[in-house]
Structure formats: structure tokens, C-alpha cells
Amino acid sequence: MSAESLQNLFALAFGFAVAGLCCSGYRVLTSRLPSFGLLATGPSLGAIAAVPLLVFAAPFLIMRNTLLAYALESRRFEFVFLATLIAGFWSLMSGLVLLMSLQACGLLA
């Protein structure tokens, strides 16, 4: 396995881990599940503050919503597969951003 592939795999896992951490932290602090509906409140301070949370929590939210819809509504496999690909790509990108930020701060070699 090449070094780039290993780095991408680590970034993917790190992105999903941070997404789960963001969702769990939000739930502990507010006793509510996070959702994309946080942006539907209109232009307010709460909606602006929700953007960074949703940027990093989106892979977890996409997968949670997809698996719930698959179990409850019997969604087609193609939709579940597409949502998994989107969540995986989003997780990879957010994981790479986080890893590059850690490297820039000198916290990661």
C-alpha cells in the first residue's frame, strides 16, 4: 500500500471520527440530535454558528439519515450507495483539512 493511499485511508477514518465526535458533543450539550434543520431558522446567530458544526458533522448525519430511511422506508440500494459515497468523500475531504491543519500547527509530524 502506498503512502498516499495510507494517508487517504487515515484521513477518511479521521473525518468520520470527528463527525461522530461533533454530533455526540452537540447532543451532550443540547440534549437534541443535530440535523441540517439547524440552518432552516433563517439568518440568525444560531444558524451561522451551526455552519462549522454541520461542515464537520455532515458525514455522520448523512449516514444516520440514510440508514434510518433505508430501514424505515425501504429505500432503494442505489440511493443508499450514492449517499454512502457522498458521505465518504465528504469525510475524506474534511479529514484532509483537519490533518493539514494539525500539520500546519505543528501538532502532527
Secondary structure, DSSP 8 states (H G I E B T S, - for coil): --HHHHHHHHHHHHHHHHHHHHHHHHHHHHSS---GGGGGG-SSHHHHHHHHHHHHHHHHHHHHHHHHHHHHH---HHHHHHHHHHHHHHHHHHHHHHHHHHHHTTS--
